[in-house]
Amino acid sequence: MSDEDLWRVLRGIADMPYGAGQIAALEQLLRRVDAADDRHLAFVTRMQATTGYVYGGEPAKSFVTFSWCLSEFDRDPQPYHQRHLHQLLWHFKYMISGLLKFPEVPLDRTYAVLDDMERRYRAGGHSLQTVHKHRFRVADHVGDAEAAAHWYRLWQTTPRDDLSDCAGCDPTSQVGYLADTGRDAEAVALAEPVLAGRLTCTEQPQAILTALLLPYLRTGRGSSARDAHREAYRKLRGSLADLWDIGDHIEFCTLTGNEARAVELVERHLDWLDRPPSPAAAMHFAATAAAALRQAGAATVYRRAAEGRPAAEVPAPTLADELAGTATELAARFDVRNGTTHQSEWIARRLAVRPGEHLPLSASVRRRPVRPSGDAPTGAAVPVSERAGRAPVEASTVPLPADADELLIVAEESWGRHDRATFQAALAAYDEGFGTADLPSRTVAHRLALRAAERGDEDDIEGAVELNRAALDRYRSAGEELHAQVVAGRLGVLLTRVDEYAEEGLALVREAAEALDRLGDPRQRAAGHDRLALALLHRQRWADALTALDRIPADAGGDEHLRARVALHRAHLLEQSDRVDEARAAAEEARRIGRELGVGELVVAACLTCARTVDDPAEAVAACDEALRMAPADAELPVRVARARALLSAGRAADAVDDFVEAVTICVEHGAEGDAFLRWELANAYRVVGRLAEAAEVAEEAVLGLDRLGAQAEADRCRHLLAGVYAGLGEIDPALALLEQLSVNLDGPDNLPNRAQVLEEAGGILYDADRDAVAAERFAAAATAYRLAELPLDELRARRREAYAWFWSDNLPEAVHAVELADGLAAALAGQPEPPVTYELAMTAETGARVLTGEGRLDEALERLSGVPDRLRSIEAFGEAAQVETLVGELLLRLDRPAEAEPLLRRVLGGLPAGSRPVRQTAWLLARALDLLDRPAEAAALRQEHDLDPDD
């Protein structure tokens, strides 16, 4: 590469975001620069590398590049050195801050650099304000409070100059000192005017907002603290260089009773400890993470794989101990270097942090998570079978018999009626009065069967199976065939929920139904076929299950509760069979019966099915509203999810957000899996309602959770959502990083269309950010993927956009090549009447015309546009038609044909909306045409009407 090419590469690298990518590019360039032997370029590249290392998370490397530049400057001063002197003196501040963060660097070395800094500042006639600031920082680091106070006063009283830190960074350090010395109110007062101003430094406003977290909290400004946390963390979360500050946010979450969020932040950044920017940052992060993890109880934390360590779920207490050891060991190393105990004492205080009063922070969890013992709700709605609800219930008021068998009969009947209170009361009375008695085998069998019902109701399938087998053996040994078949049917249903025993279960439940047809009364026969249908439903044999239900009489043997359950099962099967209208009718029947019986569980299940099957989203919301009113506590999760989805479909995204937040909260409180999927949906709801910051926060949580669950496809779809949110927030580089990751994840033959889509989206983001050459490369890659996926129309669009991007990057040869490729695709698609094809062919012609215009091939460009506006108008693309006609007018003017251009441009101008940018462009061209036609008065009037500068 020529020196000119190397300078061009350096300018491109300077525009890259800080991080590993820029550092890799800089180091590659340095090797080429040194081989080229250009001293000026070598100096400037290392100056850029010093900044890149500091802000990219590898500050230790900046010591080398800074020292090289300083030595080069002193050895043989050149004019270009003087041009970069201000930046070189500025870099001294990076060095002082960086040297303090590495315990292996002797403190004398830091003092020597400080002295050199002061000497050079004095020699240049600069203020010593920033020198005093960095002497303060050294004193503060070693714990010399008296010296720190002295240098702080000098720092504050010495005039600022152009080498002082920016209007945000200087107050940030002041805020930190004031907060550390108990002057929180002063810290907040100092920061207010700073935050009210315009902060453009790389480190601001996130640094000062982070410094304000505890002063805000301790002065009662909870909402300000929450807002500062959210805004600052969003800007810090992608920067390895800011690992220290991320530790501050973890500690803030712990202090404010947001233990779950604190642990999420630890988990998100834990692998950064494998490549920390400095030992100091690792020490601080490890300490704050350990304090957070000590509040996590028996939870586990997902730790990504690293060299020599596989990915694994690590118990929080184990990880907390490990991180506490890391922090303590690093603090001891600093103290040995410094000759004090200050760092160890400081880390001990970080490790001792405990939760305080709860301050809501999360955009996805509303309350503090509490994980009770016992089973957690799964969130999956299952068909209602012969079971009682699991919600806490009031005491039964039904009089209970004294006889053991009669108590069990009452329990059995109340279970079938979904009367859990009586069910529990009857069994409690039985256990108290007869639990240890020597009872007949059939009575013991009955109790075992009801105990199995309890276990099944608690989703303890293994326990329920074992108890049912025991009950079945007892009934058969007692010669109670009828009761044995009832239990066999229940056992069969349970077994069909386990793949390993599914065939055994189907055989049992089918034999039981046939036996009950011979032995049972109408209700028992109906229940037998309902159990068979339920078993077939578990095996997803929808048609066979419906056939089983068809054998049940309309009155279900006179049992209204059973009739409602049959209707619910029928609704579910019809829904799965895409017979939506019939499913809705069956659900409405179950809903009506449930209301009449006053059984909330039946009404809730029926309402949820109705919500899924109605056409009108408002009706779905109404059904969910009824379900929410009737739902017991344990059924709230599926109802909240269904209601949120219905609200979103009804265009009430703001209301949907509240329900999704409640659903995520329930999952987190009970330690249930599935919250990652719900966060994904919540993020989309936030996006729809325009709350993009919250959408990004929740989508980041969702991606982490989905990755942890191994749900790769869903994680990638959430990444795609997150990339769009980042783009909407103007966070271009994070959006591009996600799309780049997606393009790698989707690099397979089955995913080619999706890979092409994300590449094209990346190109669009880059194009909108005026990074046209890189955008063109993405569009080209997208076109290749579309070609491999055999999607020629999409390929044409990508090639068209590639040509435009090359055109605006002033690379006409590549633009022409892209147009040639697009023309070949267009020729293959010509003659197809579909509007999308018509549109792409027309816009390809327009793109080619612009590229040819850039090459000065005006006649060819004009020829390409013949008939294009009419084709666009034929598909009602009126704006694009006007755009093409304006280009035609411009070409006619360039070809010195103003008489043809003038009426065309006048017609276009008359059809454009007033005040739009195309109006000014077209008016300018029309005025130019009038000038060429020697009609200056009309041209002047037109310019005045549209406020055009005649010299433009």
Secondary structure, DSSP 8 states (H G I E B T S, - for coil): --HHHHHHHHHHHHTS-SSHHHHHHHHHHHHHHHHHT-HHHHHHHHHHHHHHHHHHT-HHHHHHHHHHHHHHHHHS--HHHHHTHHHHHHHHHHHHHHHHT-TTS-HHHHHHHHHHHHHHHHHTT--SHHHHHHHHHHHHHHT-HHHHHHHHHHHHHS---TTS--TTHHHHHHHHHHHHTT-HHHHHHHHHHHHHS---STTTTHHHHHHTHHHHHHTT-HHHHHHHHHHHHHHHTT-GGGHHHHHHHHHHHHHTT-HHHHHHHHHHHGGGGGS-S-HHHHHHHHHHHHHHHTTSTT-EEEE--BTTB--EEEEHHHHHHHHHHHHHHHHHHHHHHHTSSHHHHHHHHHHT----S-----SS--S-----SS-----------S----S------S---SSHHHHHHHHHHHHHTT-HHHHHHHHHHHHHHHTTS---HHHHHHHHHHHHHHHHHTT-HHHHHHHHHHHHHHHHHTT-HHHHHHHHHHHHHHHTTSGGGHHHHHHHHHHHHHHHHHHS-HHHHHHHHHHHHHHHHHTT-HHHHHHHHHTS-TTGGG-HHHHHHHHHHHHHHHHHTT-HHHHHHHHHHHHHHHHHHT-HHHHHHHHHHHHHH-S-HHHHHHHHHHHHHH--GGGHHHHHHHHHHHHHHTT-HHHHHHHHHHHHHHHHHTT-TTHHHHHHHHHHHHHHHT-HHHHHHHHHHHHHHHHHHT-HHHHHHHHHHHHHHHHHHT-HHHHHHHHHHHHHHT-SGGGHHHHHHHHHHHHHHHHHTT-HHHHHHHHHHHHHHHHHTT-HHHHHHHHHHHHHHHHHTT-HHHHHHHHHHHHHHHHHHTT---HHHHHHHHHHHHHHHHHHHHTT-HHHHHHHTTTHHHHHHHTT-HHHHHHHHHHHHHHHHHTT-HHHHHHHHHHHHHTS-TT-HHHHHHHHHHHHHHHHTT-HHHHHHHHHHTT--TT-
